[in-house]
Amino acid sequence: MPRTLRHHDGTRFRDLNHNGTMEPYEDPRLPIDERVADLLGRMTLEEKAGLMCCGRMIPGDGARRPSGAELIAERGINTFGLTAMPTPVEMARWNNHVQDLAAATRLGIPVTLASDPRHGFTENPATAFTGGAFSRGPEPIGLAATDDPALVEEYAAAMAAELRAVGVRVAIHPMADLATEPRKPRTGGTFGEDADRAARILAAYIRGFQGERLGADSVACMTKHFPGGGPQENGEDPHFAYGTRTVYPGGNLDYHLKPFEAAFEVGTAQVMTCYSIPVGTALAEVGSSFNRDVLTGLLRERYGFDGVVCSDFNVLTGMEIPGVVALPARNWGVEHLSLAEQAAMMLHAGVDQFGGETRSDLIVDAVRSGAVEESRIDASARRILRDKFRLGLFDDPYVDPEVAAQVVGHPTRTELGRRVQRRSLVRLTGDAFAATPRHRLYVENIDPEVASRYGTVVERPEDADLAVIRIDAPYEPREGLLERHFHAGSLDFSAAELERLRKLCATVPTAVDVFLDRAAILTELAGCAAALLADFGADDDLVLDAVFGNSPTPGTLPFDLPSSMRAVEESREDVPFDTRDPLFRCGHPHAPR
């Protein structure tokens, strides 16, 4: 079919044949279902298989992996999860570049760019990113601490506007997992332990990103990790071979499905699977990407979900960037099967898109070998195309770099992010310090220039009238390029660190602010600090304002804080509020002790 290239000129474009007409799928006047059907009927098996791969892309990088040009032109892949991201202007230009590459292909199917969270404080190459010009709010767990759905929806819409401005049209979030296991490394990405609170915050988040219905002004949400990655055995993460199981000693699977039910109610466009193997349920004991009980029985049949199902990334082939990182496949429960058998099993289970994968040949071979019917491939291709059409990508996939520079990090969005940070702060114990310029102030992990606005900063605690320190929740450091980014293991501070903190608190009245990216054992600190606060990602001045009473601390704990590691070890991973005699209850300071 003769085609002309699409070029971005700041206006809407049309794809024309040389005779000046449009094919039906290119005609925005037609209903989306008609456009999908027309395009699907023109596609080869290889093109459908390319559609079903969601590769990874580092904008501007082609030296260490196949470039965007290769993957788009040669393999027909047109969905990519972004890793590193340049400036807004550069990212917008990159989006337009890859859209031009896509326009040059036989059918001109536009690229869909997707991203993990980029608006918080956590940097983890597998789960979330910081930096750049994006406005910054708290981690998702901090959104739960506000327990303010209207504010969360407003902030989610602001995040979506920034992503949309640079060309990102799928959010690989929110996380519907529940924080019922206190040791869970990714607690910060959840909306807490209380399924009802998590459900209402998650629903507001999706409404903010997608609007009332998915359209050209939306960023589609990929809600994860179905059927719930909260009850990880001993709190270990399923990215690693020692964290392959979600366990249900309390028989509490339905509790963990509640946030997903809220996501379905508000129309989440997509769902991502969980890596781990469900144990202690009636479901098959294989990873969810291979699990027909989970994806067809629960997701499709019980809940009637007909959106795109994407596997969590790199379950099949792992990930390798030569000279940088090599990560194994996360094919938990099916390691004994061949790669071809695993791919066919994913398709039979109900996966539409292979996250992080570029081996479209595995899908083609599954059909050619007779292991999978092409009609099954058509069903997935139809869902993926439908979202591209609903998002308006076929009508105009381009963005304006100048507009991107104005939208991303705009002062109104920056201030909104800070308002949400402030709203998420929790006062655990103590009263505000009375601030005067004469106070001599000792600080740790706080910018001294910022602290100097609240008193005279001194270098030694013994020379101070007051101390304010910021610390992280404790964890056990792990070896490995990726593992070191996952804060796992014990929630206890080391004996040496506790002794240091006790000595500091005995030397000078001390306010301690703890970054709770997961739970922590704060029993000793609660007994010696003059004031104890919790944050979930907040700027230094906002924490100091809270310490000195310049602003309220309206947030409430989104999970219980256990009183001891013994209580954690004796609790059941899938049961909320299950640690004996917690130090602070979910909902503190308004919840009863």
NUFI-723646 format. One record per residue (C-alpha): x negated, y, z negated; residue in three letters. Coordinates in steps of 0.25 Angstrom, whole numbers, plus 5000, padded with zeros to 4 digits. Each point is the difference from the previous one (the first is absolute). Layout:
<pts>
PT     c1     c2     c3     r
PT      X      Y      Z   ALA
...
</pts>
This chain:
<pts>
PT     c1     c2     c3     r
PT   5000   5000   5000   MET
PT   4993   5013   5004   PRO
PT   4999   5010   4989   ARG
PT   4994   5013   4996   THR
PT   4992   5003   4988   LEU
PT   5007   5008   4988   ARG
PT   4993   5012   4996   HIS
PT   5002   5009   4988   HIS
PT   5003   5014   5003   ASP
PT   5007   5004   4988   GLY
PT   5014   4997   5005   THR
PT   5008   4987   5002   ARG
PT   4996   4992   5011   PHE
PT   5006   4990   5010   ARG
PT   4994   4987   5006   ASP
PT   5003   5000   5015   LEU
PT   4998   4991   5011   ASN
PT   4994   5005   5013   HIS
PT   5014   5002   5005   ASN
PT   5004   5009   4988   GLY
PT   5009   4991   4993   THR
PT   5000   4994   4986   MET
PT   5001   4985   4996   GLU
PT   5012   4997   4991   PRO
PT   4991   4998   4988   TYR
PT   4994   5014   5002   GLU
PT   5013   5007   5001   ASP
PT   5003   5007   4986   PRO
PT   5015   5001   5004   ARG
PT   5002   4985   4999   LEU
PT   5003   4993   4987   PRO
PT   4988   4994   4993   ILE
PT   5005   4986   5001   ASP
PT   5001   5001   5015   GLU
PT   4986   5006   5001   ARG
PT   4994   4989   4992   VAL
PT   5007   4989   5008   ALA
PT   4995   5006   5013   ASP
PT   4986   5001   4995   LEU
PT   4999   4987   4994   LEU
PT   5005   4994   5013   GLY
PT   4988   5006   5007   ARG
PT   4989   4995   4991   MET
PT   4991   4988   5001   THR
PT   4997   4990   4989   LEU
PT   4987   5007   4998   GLU
PT   5006   5013   4999   GLU
PT   5010   4996   4990   LYS
PT   4988   4993   4992   ALA
PT   4992   5013   5000   GLY
PT   5013   5007   4994   LEU
PT   5000   4990   4989   MET
PT   4986   5003   4995   CYS
PT   4997   5012   4990   CYS
PT   4985   5003   5002   GLY
PT   4991   5009   4991   ARG
PT   4994   5012   5006   MET
PT   4990   5010   4995   ILE
PT   5002   5013   5009   PRO
PT   4988   5003   5008   GLY
PT   4993   4987   4997   ASP
PT   4998   4989   5010   GLY
PT   4985   4996   4997   ALA
PT   5003   4989   4990   ARG
PT   5013   4994   5005   ARG
PT   5008   5000   5012   PRO
PT   5004   5014   5004   SER
PT   5014   5005   5001   GLY
PT   4998   5001   5015   ALA
PT   4997   4985   5000   GLU
PT   5011   4996   4991   LEU
PT   5011   5008   5007   ILE
PT   4996   4998   5015   ALA
PT   4995   4986   4999   GLU
PT   5008   4993   4989   ARG
PT   5012   5008   5001   GLY
PT   5000   5004   4985   ILE
PT   5007   5012   4997   ASN
PT   5002   5001   4984   THR
PT   4988   5003   4991   PHE
PT   4998   5002   4986   GLY
PT   4990   5012   4997   LEU
PT   4989   4999   4991   THR
PT   4991   5012   4999   ALA
PT   5007   5013   5005   MET
PT   4993   5012   5005   PRO
PT   5005   5015   4999   THR
PT   5015   5002   5003   PRO
PT   4995   5007   5013   VAL
PT   4991   4989   5004   GLU
PT   5011   4989   4996   MET
PT   5010   5007   5008   ALA
PT   4991   5000   5012   ARG
PT   4997   4986   4998   TRP
PT   5015   4996   5000   ASN
PT   5001   5007   5013   ASN
PT   4988   4993   5006   HIS
PT   5005   4986   4996   VAL
PT   5014   5004   5006   GLN
PT   4993   5003   5013   ASP
PT   4993   4987   5000   LEU
PT   5014   4993   4997   ALA
PT   5007   5008   5011   ALA
PT   4990   4995   5010   ALA
PT   5004   4985   4998   THR
PT   5010   4993   5009   ARG
PT   5012   5003   4992   LEU
PT   4995   5012   4992   GLY
PT   5004   4995   4986   ILE
PT   4996   5011   4990   PRO
PT   4991   4997   4988   VAL
PT   5006   5000   4986   THR
PT   4990   5005   4990   LEU
PT   5002   4995   4985   ALA
PT   4993   5003   4987   SER
PT   4998   4996   4986   ASP
PT   5003   5011   4990   PRO
PT   4991   5012   5001   ARG
PT   5006   5010   4990   HIS
PT   4995   4995   4987   GLY
PT   4988   4999   4991   PHE
PT   4996   4985   5003   THR
PT   4989   4996   5011   GLU
PT   5001   4986   5003   ASN
PT   4996   4995   5015   PRO
PT   5010   4990   4999   ALA
PT   5012   5007   4994   THR
PT   5000   5015   4999   ALA
PT   4991   5012   5004   PHE
PT   4997   5014   4995   THR
PT   4993   5012   5006   GLY
PT   5003   5008   5012   GLY
PT   5009   5012   5000   ALA
PT   5013   4993   4996   PHE
PT   5007   5005   4988   SER
PT   4999   4992   4987   ARG
PT   5010   4995   4990   GLY
PT   4998   4989   4990   PRO
PT   4999   4986   5003   GLU
PT   5014   4993   5003   PRO
PT   5000   4995   4985   ILE
PT   5000   5015   4997   GLY
PT   5013   5002   5008   LEU
PT   5006   4990   4992   ALA
PT   4996   5007   4987   ALA
PT   5008   5012   5005   THR
PT   5012   4992   5001   ASP
PT   5006   5011   5009   ASP
PT   5005   4994   5013   PRO
PT   5003   5014   5006   ALA
PT   4986   5005   4997   LEU
PT   4994   4987   5006   VAL
PT   5009   5001   5012   GLU
PT   4995   5015   5003   GLU
PT   4986   4996   4998   TYR
PT   5001   4987   5009   ALA
PT   5006   5009   5011   ALA
PT   4988   5009   4998   ALA
PT   4990   4989   5001   MET
PT   5007   4995   5013   ALA
PT   5000   5013   5006   ALA
PT   4984   5000   4999   GLU
PT   4999   4986   5005   LEU
PT   5009   5003   5012   ARG
PT   4992   5013   5003   ALA
PT   4988   4991   5003   VAL
PT   5007   4989   5007   GLY
PT   5002   4990   4989   VAL
PT   5014   4994   5002   ARG
PT   5000   4988   4991   VAL
PT   4997   5001   4985   ALA
PT   4994   4986   4995   ILE
PT   5007   5003   4987   HIS
PT   5008   5001   4990   PRO
PT   4996   4989   4991   MET
PT   5012   4993   4994   ALA
PT   4992   4991   4991   ASP
PT   5003   5001   4985   LEU
PT   4990   5002   4989   ALA
PT   5004   4989   4991   THR
PT   4986   4994   4999   GLU
PT   4992   5011   4993   PRO
PT   4987   4996   5006   ARG
PT   5004   5001   5014   LYS
PT   4989   5008   5008   PRO
PT   5010   5007   5009   ARG
PT   5010   5005   4989   THR
PT   4997   5015   5004   GLY
PT   5006   4997   5014   GLY
PT   5013   4995   4994   THR
PT   5012   5007   4994   PHE
PT   4998   4993   4986   GLY
PT   5006   4989   4992   GLU
PT   5015   5004   4999   ASP
PT   5007   4994   5012   ALA
PT   5011   5010   5000   ASP
PT   4991   5012   4999   ARG
PT   4991   4994   5011   ALA
PT   5012   4998   5009   ALA
PT   5005   5015   4998   ARG
PT   4987   5006   5003   ILE
PT   4997   4991   5011   LEU
PT   5013   5003   5007   ALA
PT   4997   5015   4999   ALA
PT   4986   4998   5005   TYR
PT   5005   4993   5013   ILE
PT   5011   5010   5002   ARG
PT   4989   5011   4999   GLY
PT   4992   4993   5011   PHE
PT   5011   4995   5009   GLN
PT   5012   5009   4998   GLY
PT   5014   4995   5000   GLU
PT   4996   4992   5012   ARG
PT   4988   4997   5008   LEU
PT   4997   5010   5011   GLY
PT   4990   5009   5007   ALA
PT   4998   5008   4987   ASP
PT   4998   4987   4992   SER
PT   4988   4993   4995   VAL
PT   5004   4985   4999   ALA
PT   4998   4993   4987   CYS
PT   4993   4986   4999   MET
PT   5005   4996   4986   THR
PT   4991   4990   4994   LYS
PT   4996   4989   4995   HIS
PT   5013   4991   5002   PHE
PT   5004   4993   4992   PRO
PT   4993   5007   4989   GLY
PT   4985   5000   4996   GLY
PT   5002   5004   4986   GLY
PT   4998   4987   4992   PRO
PT   4986   4997   5004   GLN
PT   4995   4988   4992   GLU
PT   4991   5006   4989   ASN
PT   5001   5013   5008   GLY
PT   4990   4997   5010   GLU
PT   5002   5006   5014   ASP
PT   5003   4991   5012   PRO
PT   4990   5007   5009   HIS
PT   4991   4990   4994   PHE
PT   5000   4984   4999   ALA
PT   5001   5001   4984   TYR
PT   5013   5008   5002   GLY
PT   5008   4991   5009   THR
PT   5012   4998   4992   ARG
PT   5013   5008   4995   THR
PT   5005   4992   4988   VAL
PT   5014   5000   4994   TYR
PT   4999   4994   4986   PRO
PT   5013   5007   4996   GLY
PT   5008   4996   5013   GLY
PT   5001   5015   5003   ASN
PT   4999   5001   5015   LEU
PT   5013   5007   5002   ASP
PT   4995   5011   4991   TYR
PT   4988   5003   5009   HIS
PT   5010   5000   5012   LEU
PT   5008   5012   4995   LYS
PT   4991   5011   5006   PRO
PT   5000   4993   5013   PHE
PT   5015   5000   4999   GLU
PT   5000   5015   4998   ALA
PT   4991   5002   5012   ALA
PT   5009   4992   5009   PHE
PT   5012   5008   4995   GLU
PT   4993   5013   5005   VAL
PT   4996   4994   5013   GLY
PT   4985   4997   4999   THR
PT   4995   4998   5014   ALA
PT   4990   4990   4998   GLN
PT   4995   4990   4989   VAL
PT   4986   4994   4997   MET
PT   4998   4986   4995   THR
PT   4992   4997   4987   CYS
PT   4987   4992   5001   TYR
PT   5002   4991   4988   SER
PT   5007   4987   4998   ILE
PT   5013   5000   4992   PRO
PT   4999   4990   4989   VAL
PT   5011   4996   4991   GLY
PT   5012   5002   5009   THR
PT   5008   4992   5010   ALA
PT   4992   5007   5011   LEU
PT   4989   4992   5008   ALA
PT   4986   5002   4994   GLU
PT   4993   5006   5011   VAL
PT   4996   5015   5002   GLY
PT   5012   5009   5004   SER
PT   4995   5002   5014   SER
PT   5001   4985   5003   PHE
PT   5013   4998   4992   ASN
PT   5013   4998   5007   ARG
PT   5007   4999   4987   ASP
PT   4996   5014   4996   VAL
PT   5001   5007   5014   LEU
PT   5011   4993   5006   THR
PT   5008   4994   4988   GLY
PT   4999   5012   4991   LEU
PT   4997   5012   5009   LEU
PT   5008   4997   5013   ARG
PT   5011   4992   4995   GLU
PT   5003   5004   4985   ARG
PT   4997   5015   5002   TYR
PT   5003   5001   5015   GLY
PT   4988   5008   5003   PHE
PT   4998   5002   5015   ASP
PT   4988   5009   5000   GLY
PT   4985   4998   5003   VAL
PT   4993   4990   4991   VAL
PT   4985   5002   5000   CYS
PT   4990   4991   4993   SER
PT   4991   5005   4990   ASP
PT   4987   5003   5007   PHE
PT   4990   4990   5005   ASN
PT   5007   4987   4995   VAL
PT   4995   4993   5012   LEU
PT   4986   5004   5004   THR
PT   4995   5009   4989   GLY
PT   4993   5013   5003   MET
PT   4986   5002   5005   GLU
PT   4993   5013   5003   ILE
PT   4986   4995   5004   PRO
PT   4989   5006   4991   GLY
PT   5011   5006   4990   VAL
PT   5009   4989   4995   VAL
PT   5005   4986   5002   ALA
PT   5013   4996   4993   LEU
PT   5006   4986   5000   PRO
PT   5014   4996   5005   ALA
PT   5011   5001   4990   ARG
PT   5007   4987   5004   ASN
PT   5004   4996   4987   TRP
PT   5006   4986   4999   GLY
PT   4998   4997   5015   VAL
PT   4985   5000   5000   GLU
PT   4999   4985   5005   HIS
PT   5008   5004   5013   LEU
PT   4993   5004   5013   SER
PT   5001   5015   5004   LEU
PT   5010   4996   5011   ALA
PT   5009   4992   4990   GLU
PT   4999   5012   4990   GLN
PT   5004   5010   5011   ALA
PT   5012   4991   5004   ALA
PT   5004   4999   4986   MET
PT   5001   5015   4998   MET
PT   5009   5001   5012   LEU
PT   5009   4989   4995   HIS
PT   5000   5006   4986   ALA
PT   5005   5013   5006   GLY
PT   4988   5010   5002   VAL
PT   5002   5010   5011   ASP
PT   4987   5007   4999   GLN
PT   4986   4994   4996   PHE
PT   4994   5011   4991   GLY
PT   4986   5003   5002   GLY
PT   4998   4990   5012   GLU
PT   4996   5002   5014   THR
PT   5001   4986   5005   ARG
PT   5012   5001   5009   SER
PT   4995   4987   5007   ASP
PT   5005   4992   4987   LEU
PT   5014   5004   5003   ILE
PT   4999   4998   5015   VAL
PT   4994   4986   4997   ASP
PT   5011   4996   4990   ALA
PT   5010   5002   5012   VAL
PT   4992   4994   5011   ARG
PT   4997   4988   4991   SER
PT   5015   4998   4997   GLY
PT   4998   5002   4985   ALA
PT   5009   5013   5001   VAL
PT   5012   5004   5010   GLU
PT   4998   5013   5007   GLU
PT   5014   5004   4995   SER
PT   4994   5000   4986   ARG
PT   4989   5010   5006   ILE
PT   5011   5008   5006   ASP
PT   5007   5002   4987   ALA
PT   4988   5006   4994   SER
PT   4996   5009   5012   ALA
PT   5015   5005   5000   ARG
PT   4999   5005   4985   ARG
PT   4986   5006   5002   ILE
PT   5005   5007   5013   LEU
PT   5012   5005   4993   ARG
PT   4992   5007   4989   ASP
PT   4991   5007   5011   LYS
PT   5013   5005   5007   PHE
PT   5007   5004   4987   ARG
PT   4987   5008   4996   LEU
PT   5001   5007   5013   GLY
PT   4986   4996   5005   LEU
PT   5005   4996   5014   PHE
PT   5005   5014   5001   ASP
PT   4988   5008   4995   ASP
PT   4989   4993   4992   PRO
PT   4991   5012   5000   TYR
PT   4997   5010   4989   VAL
PT   4995   5014   5000   ASP
PT   4986   5002   4993   PRO
PT   5003   5014   4997   GLU
PT   5013   4997   4993   VAL
PT   4993   4988   4993   ALA
PT   4990   5010   4994   ALA
PT   5011   5009   4995   GLN
PT   5009   4989   4994   VAL
PT   4989   4991   4993   VAL
PT   4996   5006   4987   GLY
PT   5010   5012   5001   HIS
PT   5000   5007   4987   PRO
PT   5015   4997   4998   THR
PT   4997   4985   5001   ARG
PT   4987   5001   4991   THR
PT   5008   5007   4989   GLU
PT   5011   4990   5001   LEU
PT   4990   4989   4998   GLY
PT   4995   5007   4988   ARG
PT   5014   5002   4995   ARG
PT   5002   4985   5001   VAL
PT   4986   4997   4993   GLN
PT   5004   5010   4989   ARG
PT   5014   4993   4998   ARG
PT   4994   4986   4999   SER
PT   4991   5003   4988   LEU
PT   5003   4993   4987   VAL
PT   4997   5004   4986   ARG
PT   4998   4987   4992   LEU
PT   4996   5006   4987   THR
PT   4996   5013   4993   GLY
PT   5004   5015   5002   ASP
PT   4995   5010   5010   ALA
PT   4987   5008   4996   PHE
PT   5001   5014   4998   ALA
PT   4991   5007   5010   ALA
PT   4992   5013   4998   THR
PT   4988   5005   5008   PRO
PT   4992   4999   4988   ARG
PT   5001   4985   4999   HIS
PT   4987   4992   5003   ARG
PT   5004   4989   5009   LEU
PT   4993   4987   5002   TYR
PT   5005   4992   5013   VAL
PT   4997   4987   5007   GLU
PT   5004   4997   5014   ASN
PT   5006   5013   5002   ILE
PT   4994   5011   5009   ASP
PT   4993   5010   4990   PRO
PT   5004   5012   5009   GLU
PT   5015   4996   4999   VAL
PT   4998   4998   4985   ALA
PT   4994   5013   4998   SER
PT   5013   5006   5002   ARG
PT   5005   4994   4987   TYR
PT   4988   5003   4991   GLY
PT   4985   5001   4999   THR
PT   4994   4987   5005   VAL
PT   4989   4994   4992   VAL
PT   4991   4988   5003   GLU
PT   5001   4993   4987   ARG
PT   5012   4995   4992   PRO
PT   4994   5004   4987   GLU
PT   5000   5015   5005   ASP
PT   5015   5000   5004   ALA
PT   5012   5004   4993   ASP
PT   5008   4990   5009   LEU
PT   4998   4989   5010   ALA
PT   5008   4996   5013   VAL
PT   4995   4988   5007   ILE
PT   5006   4992   5012   ARG
PT   4997   4985   5001   ILE
PT   5005   4989   5008   ASP
PT   5008   4987   4996   ALA
PT   4989   4989   4997   PRO
PT   4998   4989   5009   TYR
PT   4990   4989   5003   GLU
PT   4990   5004   5011   PRO
PT   5000   4989   5011   ARG
PT   4989   4998   5011   GLU
PT   5003   5001   5015   GLY
PT   5002   5011   5009   LEU
PT   5015   4999   4999   LEU
PT   5002   4994   4986   GLU
PT   4993   5012   4993   ARG
PT   5012   5009   5005   HIS
PT   5010   4991   4992   PHE
PT   5001   5003   4986   HIS
PT   5003   4986   4994   ALA
PT   4998   4992   4987   GLY
PT   5000   5005   4986   SER
PT   5008   5012   4995   LEU
PT   4990   5002   4988   ASP
PT   4990   5011   5000   PHE
PT   4986   4994   4997   SER
PT   4995   5001   4985   ALA
PT   4990   5010   5004   ALA
PT   5009   5009   5007   GLU
PT   5010   4999   4988   LEU
PT   4990   5003   4990   GLU
PT   4995   5012   5008   ARG
PT   5014   5005   5001   LEU
PT   5003   4998   4986   ARG
PT   4987   5008   4996   LYS
PT   5004   5012   5010   LEU
PT   5014   5000   4993   CYS
PT   4994   5001   4986   ALA
PT   4991   5011   5005   THR
PT   5010   5010   5006   VAL
PT   5015   5000   5002   PRO
PT   5001   4993   5013   THR
PT   5011   4999   5011   ALA
PT   4998   4987   5008   VAL
PT   5007   4999   5014   ASP
PT   5000   4986   5006   VAL
PT   5002   4997   5015   PHE
PT   5010   4989   4999   LEU
PT   4998   4993   5014   ASP
PT   5004   4988   4992   ARG
PT   5003   4997   4985   ALA
PT   4990   5002   4989   ALA
PT   4998   4996   4986   ILE
PT   5000   5014   4993   LEU
PT   5003   4995   4986   THR
PT   4986   5005   4994   GLU
PT   5001   5013   5008   LEU
PT   5014   5003   4995   ALA
PT   4995   4999   4986   GLY
PT   4988   5010   5001   CYS
PT   5003   5010   5011   ALA
PT   5007   5013   4996   ALA
PT   5008   4998   5013   ALA
PT   5002   4989   5010   LEU
PT   5005   5003   5014   LEU
PT   5002   4991   5013   ALA
PT   4999   5005   5014   ASP
PT   5002   4992   5013   PHE
PT   4991   5010   5008   GLY
PT   5000   5014   4997   ALA
PT   4991   5012   5002   ASP
PT   4991   5005   4988   ASP
PT   5007   5013   4998   ASP
PT   5014   4993   4999   LEU
PT   4994   4990   4989   VAL
PT   4994   5012   4993   LEU
PT   5013   5008   5001   ASP
PT   5007   4988   4993   ALA
PT   4990   4999   4990   VAL
PT   5001   5014   4996   PHE
PT   5015   5001   5001   GLY
PT   5000   5009   5012   ASN
PT   5010   4991   5007   SER
PT   5009   4988   4995   PRO
PT   4997   4986   5001   THR
PT   5013   4994   5005   PRO
PT   4996   4987   5006   GLY
PT   5003   4987   4993   THR
PT   4993   4987   5000   LEU
PT   5004   4991   5012   PRO
PT   4995   4987   4993   PHE
PT   4997   4995   4986   ASP
PT   4986   5002   4994   LEU
PT   4996   4988   4993   PRO
PT   4994   5000   4986   SER
PT   4990   4989   5003   SER
PT   4994   4991   5010   MET
PT   5005   4988   4992   ARG
PT   5014   5005   5002   ALA
PT   4997   5001   5015   VAL
PT   4995   4986   5002   GLU
PT   5012   4995   4993   GLU
PT   5010   5007   5008   SER
PT   5007   4994   5013   ARG
PT   4995   5007   5013   GLU
PT   5015   5001   5006   ASP
PT   5007   5005   4987   VAL
PT   5001   5015   4998   PRO
PT   4997   5006   4986   PHE
PT   4994   4986   4995   ASP
PT   4988   5004   4992   THR
PT   5002   4999   4985   ARG
PT   5000   5013   4992   ASP
PT   4996   5009   5011   PRO
PT   4993   5013   4996   LEU
PT   5009   5009   5009   PHE
PT   5013   4996   5007   ARG
PT   5004   5002   5014   CYS
PT   5007   5014   4999   GLY
PT   4991   5005   4989   HIS
PT   5001   5011   4994   PRO
PT   5015   4999   5002   HIS
PT   5001   4984   4998   ALA
PT   5000   4995   4985   PRO
PT   4986   4995   4995   ARG
</pts>
